[in-house]
Amino acid sequence: MERPFSYQLKQKIPLPLWRFISSSRYALQRMLQYPAAYLHPLRRESIRRLQTYHNRYRKERCFIIGNGPSLKNTDLSKLKNEYSFGLNRIYLLFPEIGFTTTFLVVVNDLVIEQFAAPMLELSLPKFFSWHSRRLFTIPPQLPVEQKPMFLFTTYTGVTFNDDACGRLWEGATVTYVALQLAFFMGFEQVILVGVDHNFATQGKANTTVVSQGDDPNHFAPHYFGKGVRWQLPDLETSERAYRMARDHYQRAGRIILDATVGGKLQVFPKVNYDSLF
């Protein structure tokens, strides 16, 4: 079978030059995104609202709540009076725990495309990816507190940005975006909960798959239940992003702790969840 032209071309070009061409191509793609990401009325409104959060929570701590199965062994009632970032479909837990997270962060297009409606109904500050804006319609009558703020997140351009009004690298995980948001808001201590960093479903990173039954990778079997499309995790890229976040926080005299019960992530200092209260 004949190889694709891009593969043939890659074999003929020295690796350093190929990497330069690839990075330049991705940089050009990002540049083409910039005008709308800063000048579109919807983004301008998002930037205005985002700016009101800058350093609002100095000296405070917050929790970033992942969606791993370990949440079933975590007493989330202890977070009722804490600042917290919920990710993706964390709202499925709200009726059970009796409160909502302080914020909701969602950047994956597949998640937003399939579940935007219940997310829009939530009355809490919500942060969605700018590239997902075309996947749903915001009703004109929607109260301002229910309207999402759009983050200019991208898949390329590896960095940690402490300005959430600018471009944010996604780092292959919404948790990394939440870490950048938390830094922008001024939180001094960030504690991860439910970030198991461990998936029962195996396969090539970033591959889109369709769930064939109950979901073993998240806190509820119907999280990504039968028929739901989702992307297999890229744990290697996520770990790279987490290390960048850890180092950025440390340089600023802040800290990220990992209180996930039985979590597999080894990037951040571990702390016993119950000892935090």
VOPAGU-2260 file (C-alpha; in pm, 1 decimal, decimal comma):
REM VOPAGU-2260
SITE   aa  ch    i         X         Y         Z
SITE  MET   A    0       0,0       0,0       0,0
SITE  GLU   A    1     137,5     339,2     -96,7
SITE  ARG   A    2     229,3     565,4     194,0
SITE  PRO   A    3      60,7     909,6     223,3
SITE  PHE   A    4     250,5    1195,2      61,5
SITE  SER   A    5     311,3    1358,1     401,7
SITE  TYR   A    6     481,1    1038,5     522,8
SITE  GLN   A    7     699,3    1018,9     211,1
SITE  LEU   A    8     792,9    1382,8     248,8
SITE  LYS   A    9     884,2    1335,3     615,1
SITE  GLN   A   10    1126,5    1055,6     522,9
SITE  LYS   A   11    1317,1    1287,1     287,5
SITE  ILE   A   12    1345,9    1588,9     516,2
SITE  PRO   A   13    1594,5    1601,2     809,0
SITE  LEU   A   14    1412,4    1561,5    1141,9
SITE  PRO   A   15    1508,1    1906,0    1283,8
SITE  LEU   A   16    1378,3    2074,3     967,1
SITE  TRP   A   17    1057,9    1867,1     973,5
SITE  ARG   A   18     993,2    1969,3    1335,0
SITE  PHE   A   19    1047,3    2333,0    1241,8
SITE  ILE   A   20     801,3    2303,7     951,3
SITE  SER   A   21     544,6    2130,8    1171,9
SITE  SER   A   22     573,0    2388,4    1451,0
SITE  SER   A   23     550,0    2670,8    1196,5
SITE  ARG   A   24     236,9    2514,1    1046,3
SITE  TYR   A   25      70,9    2493,0    1386,9
SITE  ALA   A   26     182,6    2846,6    1468,4
SITE  LEU   A   27      19,0    2965,8    1144,5
SITE  GLN   A   28    -302,9    2786,4    1239,0
SITE  ARG   A   29    -303,2    2964,1    1574,9
SITE  MET   A   30    -236,9    3299,7    1410,6
SITE  LEU   A   31    -540,3    3252,8    1187,6
SITE  GLN   A   32    -750,1    3197,4    1499,4
SITE  TYR   A   33    -634,8    3513,7    1672,7
SITE  PRO   A   34    -857,4    3782,2    1512,0
SITE  ALA   A   35   -1187,2    3620,0    1612,9
SITE  ALA   A   36   -1044,5    3505,2    1946,6
SITE  TYR   A   37    -984,3    3866,3    2046,3
SITE  LEU   A   38   -1221,1    4076,4    1834,2
SITE  HIS   A   39   -1543,1    3874,1    1814,5
SITE  PRO   A   40   -1813,2    4037,8    2034,3
SITE  LEU   A   41   -1874,4    3711,4    2220,1
SITE  ARG   A   42   -1506,3    3679,7    2307,9
SITE  ARG   A   43   -1473,1    4046,1    2395,8
SITE  GLU   A   44   -1757,4    4004,8    2642,0
SITE  SER   A   45   -1590,0    3693,3    2781,9
SITE  ILE   A   46   -1260,2    3878,6    2827,5
SITE  ARG   A   47   -1439,5    4161,1    3007,7
SITE  ARG   A   48   -1602,7    3915,8    3247,2
SITE  LEU   A   49   -1282,4    3716,0    3291,1
SITE  GLN   A   50   -1092,5    4026,3    3395,7
SITE  THR   A   51   -1322,7    4064,6    3696,4
SITE  TYR   A   52   -1183,8    3735,7    3832,6
SITE  HIS   A   53    -817,5    3831,7    3811,8
SITE  ASN   A   54    -657,2    3783,0    4155,9
SITE  ARG   A   55    -999,2    3788,4    4320,8
SITE  TYR   A   56    -905,9    3491,1    4542,3
SITE  ARG   A   57    -558,0    3579,2    4665,8
SITE  LYS   A   58    -441,7    3380,5    4971,8
SITE  GLU   A   59    -733,0    3138,6    4927,7
SITE  ARG   A   60    -731,3    2768,1    4849,7
SITE  CYS   A   61    -947,6    2580,9    4603,6
SITE  PHE   A   62   -1020,6    2226,9    4494,0
SITE  ILE   A   63   -1019,7    2101,2    4136,1
SITE  ILE   A   64   -1254,9    1804,0    4121,0
SITE  GLY   A   65   -1185,8    1549,0    3850,7
SITE  ASN   A   66   -1429,8    1282,1    3742,7
SITE  GLY   A   67   -1249,4     960,8    3834,8
SITE  PRO   A   68   -1404,9     657,1    4008,2
SITE  SER   A   69   -1220,7     759,5    4328,1
SITE  LEU   A   70   -1492,1    1019,6    4387,6
SITE  LYS   A   71   -1710,8     730,4    4502,1
SITE  ASN   A   72   -1468,5     693,8    4794,7
SITE  THR   A   73   -1436,4    1066,5    4862,9
SITE  ASP   A   74   -1658,7    1256,4    5105,4
SITE  LEU   A   75   -1738,9    1552,5    4882,4
SITE  SER   A   76   -1972,8    1702,0    5144,0
SITE  LYS   A   77   -1658,7    1847,4    5300,8
SITE  LEU   A   78   -1622,2    2076,1    4998,5
SITE  LYS   A   79   -1957,8    2246,9    5039,9
SITE  ASN   A   80   -1802,6    2566,4    5177,3
SITE  GLU   A   81   -1482,3    2549,0    4974,5
SITE  TYR   A   82   -1401,3    2712,4    4642,0
SITE  SER   A   83   -1407,6    2441,9    4377,2
SITE  PHE   A   84   -1369,2    2387,0    4004,7
SITE  GLY   A   85   -1590,0    2115,1    3858,7
SITE  LEU   A   86   -1493,1    1961,4    3525,8
SITE  ASN   A   87   -1700,7    1832,4    3235,6
SITE  ARG   A   88   -2002,7    1629,6    3362,9
SITE  ILE   A   89   -1939,5    1682,2    3734,1
SITE  TYR   A   90   -2290,9    1828,3    3750,0
SITE  LEU   A   91   -2425,9    1471,7    3755,4
SITE  LEU   A   92   -2315,7    1463,7    4119,5
SITE  PHE   A   93   -2482,2    1787,9    4225,2
SITE  PRO   A   94   -2817,2    1633,4    4332,9
SITE  GLU   A   95   -2632,6    1371,0    4536,9
SITE  ILE   A   96   -2393,5    1603,0    4720,1
SITE  GLY   A   97   -2647,7    1881,7    4765,7
SITE  PHE   A   98   -2444,7    2173,2    4626,6
SITE  THR   A   99   -2276,9    2289,8    4306,7
SITE  THR   A  100   -1910,9    2355,9    4249,1
SITE  THR   A  101   -1809,1    2721,2    4242,0
SITE  PHE   A  102   -1708,0    2700,2    3876,1
SITE  LEU   A  103   -1749,1    2464,3    3580,4
SITE  VAL   A  104   -1476,9    2418,6    3316,4
SITE  VAL   A  105   -1533,5    2230,6    2989,4
SITE  VAL   A  106   -1309,7    2248,5    2681,9
SITE  ASN   A  107   -1360,2    1920,1    2496,1
SITE  ASP   A  108   -1571,9    1957,6    2182,3
SITE  LEU   A  109   -1731,0    1612,5    2209,3
SITE  VAL   A  110   -1840,9    1674,5    2567,2
SITE  ILE   A  111   -1986,1    2014,9    2483,8
SITE  GLU   A  112   -2153,6    1896,9    2164,0
SITE  GLN   A  113   -2338,8    1615,9    2343,0
SITE  PHE   A  114   -2412,3    1778,8    2679,4
SITE  ALA   A  115   -2426,1    2155,5    2629,4
SITE  ALA   A  116   -2797,3    2179,6    2716,9
SITE  PRO   A  117   -2776,9    2066,6    3082,5
SITE  MET   A  118   -2457,4    2267,4    3128,5
SITE  LEU   A  119   -2622,8    2589,2    3011,0
SITE  GLU   A  120   -2897,9    2539,5    3268,3
SITE  LEU   A  121   -2650,5    2557,2    3556,7
SITE  SER   A  122   -2647,6    2884,9    3748,7
SITE  LEU   A  123   -2276,0    2911,6    3816,6
SITE  PRO   A  124   -1978,0    3063,9    3635,3
SITE  LYS   A  125   -1897,7    2842,7    3336,8
SITE  PHE   A  126   -1585,4    2841,9    3120,6
SITE  PHE   A  127   -1604,3    2681,2    2775,0
SITE  SER   A  128   -1348,9    2659,3    2494,5
SITE  TRP   A  129   -1376,1    2923,1    2224,0
SITE  HIS   A  130   -1341,5    2659,7    1949,9
SITE  SER   A  131   -1661,2    2493,2    2078,8
SITE  ARG   A  132   -1884,5    2798,2    2038,5
SITE  ARG   A  133   -2041,7    2672,0    1715,3
SITE  LEU   A  134   -2160,7    2351,4    1879,6
SITE  PHE   A  135   -2453,6    2509,5    2062,3
SITE  THR   A  136   -2680,1    2811,7    2064,1
SITE  ILE   A  137   -2703,3    3044,5    2361,8
SITE  PRO   A  138   -3065,4    3157,6    2406,6
SITE  PRO   A  139   -3089,2    3539,9    2405,5
SITE  GLN   A  140   -3301,0    3531,3    2721,5
SITE  LEU   A  141   -3043,2    3329,4    2916,0
SITE  PRO   A  142   -2949,4    3520,2    3235,8
SITE  VAL   A  143   -2595,1    3655,1    3230,1
SITE  GLU   A  144   -2491,6    3435,6    3522,6
SITE  GLN   A  145   -2576,9    3129,0    3313,0
SITE  LYS   A  146   -2392,1    3242,9    3002,1
SITE  PRO   A  147   -2053,0    3076,7    2952,1
SITE  MET   A  148   -1727,2    3264,9    2935,1
SITE  PHE   A  149   -1520,9    3150,2    2638,1
SITE  LEU   A  150   -1153,1    3066,2    2681,4
SITE  PHE   A  151    -916,6    3079,3    2384,8
SITE  THR   A  152    -778,8    2728,3    2431,5
SITE  THR   A  153    -565,7    2550,4    2170,8
SITE  TYR   A  154    -420,5    2204,0    2118,8
SITE  THR   A  155     -73,2    2330,1    2027,3
SITE  GLY   A  156     176,2    2584,9    2156,4
SITE  VAL   A  157     303,8    2425,1    2476,0
SITE  THR   A  158     299,2    2675,6    2761,1
SITE  PHE   A  159     149,7    2766,9    3097,8
SITE  ASN   A  160     -28,4    3100,4    3073,8
SITE  ASP   A  161    -117,3    3284,8    3393,3
SITE  ASP   A  162    -338,7    3523,2    3194,0
SITE  ALA   A  163    -668,2    3343,2    3128,7
SITE  CYS   A  164    -773,9    3624,0    2894,4
SITE  GLY   A  165    -507,4    3509,7    2649,4
SITE  ARG   A  166    -435,1    3180,4    2477,7
SITE  LEU   A  167    -434,2    2869,8    2697,6
SITE  TRP   A  168    -276,5    2539,8    2597,9
SITE  GLU   A  169    -513,3    2254,5    2683,9
SITE  GLY   A  170    -239,6    2008,5    2774,6
SITE  ALA   A  171    -463,5    1714,5    2674,1
SITE  THR   A  172    -675,0    1757,0    2986,7
SITE  VAL   A  173    -934,1    2003,4    3111,4
SITE  THR   A  174    -763,0    1984,2    3451,7
SITE  TYR   A  175    -467,3    2175,6    3310,3
SITE  VAL   A  176    -695,8    2452,4    3186,6
SITE  ALA   A  177    -852,1    2470,0    3533,2
SITE  LEU   A  178    -503,9    2499,4    3687,6
SITE  GLN   A  179    -430,2    2799,2    3465,6
SITE  LEU   A  180    -764,0    2955,6    3557,7
SITE  ALA   A  181    -702,1    2900,6    3929,0
SITE  PHE   A  182    -362,4    3070,2    3901,1
SITE  PHE   A  183    -517,0    3364,9    3715,3
SITE  MET   A  184    -777,5    3399,9    3989,9
SITE  GLY   A  185    -505,0    3419,7    4251,6
SITE  PHE   A  186    -553,7    3093,9    4442,5
SITE  GLU   A  187    -247,1    3019,1    4651,3
SITE  GLN   A  188    -314,0    2650,3    4713,3
SITE  VAL   A  189    -484,5    2419,2    4465,3
SITE  ILE   A  190    -584,3    2067,4    4568,0
SITE  LEU   A  191    -671,4    1795,3    4317,3
SITE  VAL   A  192    -947,0    1547,7    4400,6
SITE  GLY   A  193   -1079,9    1273,0    4175,9
SITE  VAL   A  194    -792,3    1310,2    3927,6
SITE  ASP   A  195    -727,5     934,7    3912,0
SITE  HIS   A  196    -499,3     953,1    3606,2
SITE  ASN   A  197    -590,5     592,9    3535,1
SITE  PHE   A  198    -826,0     455,2    3268,4
SITE  ALA   A  199    -958,9     102,3    3229,7
SITE  THR   A  200   -1031,2     159,7    2860,4
SITE  GLN   A  201    -712,2     129,5    2657,4
SITE  GLY   A  202    -622,4     246,8    2306,9
SITE  LYS   A  203    -436,0     508,0    2106,4
SITE  ALA   A  204    -434,4     850,2    2272,8
SITE  ASN   A  205    -690,7    1103,2    2146,5
SITE  THR   A  206    -879,8     840,3    1944,5
SITE  THR   A  207   -1255,5     900,2    1935,7
SITE  VAL   A  208   -1449,5     594,8    2051,2
SITE  VAL   A  209   -1815,1     514,4    2117,5
SITE  SER   A  210   -1902,1     373,5    2457,7
SITE  GLN   A  211   -2053,1      26,5    2434,9
SITE  GLY   A  212   -2194,7      12,2    2787,1
SITE  ASP   A  213   -2140,1     130,0    3143,4
SITE  ASP   A  214   -1849,1     366,8    3194,6
SITE  PRO   A  215   -1569,8     221,9    3416,2
SITE  ASN   A  216   -1348,0     530,2    3386,7
SITE  HIS   A  217   -1556,5     786,8    3573,5
SITE  PHE   A  218   -1757,3     822,5    3893,3
SITE  ALA   A  219   -2088,1     708,6    3739,6
SITE  PRO   A  220   -2166,5     428,0    3491,7
SITE  HIS   A  221   -2375,8     669,0    3282,3
SITE  TYR   A  222   -2105,9     939,3    3273,4
SITE  PHE   A  223   -2004,8     830,5    2924,1
SITE  GLY   A  224   -2271,8     563,5    2892,9
SITE  LYS   A  225   -2365,9     350,0    2594,7
SITE  GLY   A  226   -2364,1     541,4    2268,0
SITE  VAL   A  227   -2164,9     840,7    2396,8
SITE  ARG   A  228   -1863,0     950,0    2192,2
SITE  TRP   A  229   -1546,4    1037,4    2382,5
SITE  GLN   A  230   -1171,1    1056,8    2331,5
SITE  LEU   A  231    -917,2     822,0    2485,0
SITE  PRO   A  232    -679,4    1004,4    2720,5
SITE  ASP   A  233    -329,6    1122,2    2637,9
SITE  LEU   A  234    -169,4    1064,9    2978,1
SITE  GLU   A  235     183,9    1137,3    2856,1
SITE  THR   A  236      95,9    1486,4    2733,4
SITE  SER   A  237    -111,8    1546,4    3045,9
SITE  GLU   A  238     186,1    1463,7    3267,6
SITE  ARG   A  239     400,6    1705,6    3070,6
SITE  ALA   A  240     139,6    1974,7    3128,1
SITE  TYR   A  241     109,6    1892,2    3497,8
SITE  ARG   A  242     485,3    1927,5    3545,6
SITE  MET   A  243     471,6    2270,3    3381,5
SITE  ALA   A  244     187,9    2372,0    3613,5
SITE  ARG   A  245     373,3    2241,9    3920,1
SITE  ASP   A  246     686,7    2437,5    3832,4
SITE  HIS   A  247     495,9    2757,0    3750,0
SITE  TYR   A  248     312,1    2748,9    4082,9
SITE  GLN   A  249     634,8    2680,8    4272,9
SITE  ARG   A  250     813,8    2974,0    4111,5
SITE  ALA   A  251     528,1    3197,4    4224,1
SITE  GLY   A  252     541,4    3066,8    4581,3
SITE  ARG   A  253     218,4    2870,2    4539,5
SITE  ILE   A  254     148,3    2497,9    4548,5
SITE  ILE   A  255     -59,3    2222,3    4389,8
SITE  LEU   A  256    -139,8    1921,1    4608,1
SITE  ASP   A  257    -292,5    1587,8    4510,2
SITE  ALA   A  258    -555,8    1451,9    4750,3
SITE  THR   A  259    -704,5    1199,3    4506,1
SITE  VAL   A  260    -789,7     876,9    4688,8
SITE  GLY   A  261    -570,0     606,6    4534,0
SITE  GLY   A  262    -473,5     829,0    4239,4
SITE  LYS   A  263    -195,7     720,1    4002,0
SITE  LEU   A  264     -61,7    1066,2    3922,3
SITE  GLN   A  265     290,9    1112,8    4060,5
SITE  VAL   A  266     362,9    1475,9    3964,9
SITE  PHE   A  267     232,3    1665,5    4268,8
SITE  PRO   A  268     292,4    1620,7    4643,3
SITE  LYS   A  269      39,4    1380,4    4791,9
SITE  VAL   A  270    -180,3    1477,3    5086,4
SITE  ASN   A  271    -444,8    1285,3    5279,1
SITE  TYR   A  272    -785,5    1421,3    5184,6
SITE  ASP   A  273    -939,1    1401,8    5533,9
SITE  SER   A  274    -640,7    1580,6    5686,0
SITE  LEU   A  275    -730,5    1897,7    5497,3
SITE  PHE   A  276   -1035,1    1972,7    5708,4
